[in-house]
Amino acid sequence: MTDPLESAGRVSLFPDNTVLCNFGTVGRLDLLRKVLDGCGRWTEAVAEEARRSAAYVPGTVRCGSSDTRAL
């Protein structure tokens, strides 16, 4: 049996930016990055959502600006 937290071959797809906003609201995007270990992905539409949410949720702009498809 493989470890579900093993990052090799694992991809976590974000259908919207709710998770980003929740972690951003409590100031723990660092924890989300650690758990995802570079395996988080989202579409350009979700990246745009994150950019718009940055006006209300500090910290999310970093997720939606430089690398809009990986976390």
Protein Blocks (a to p, Z undefined) as FASTA:
>chain_A
ZZfklmghpacddfbfklmmmmmmnopmmmmmmmnnopaccdfklmmmmmmmmmmmghjl
mmmmmmmmbZZ
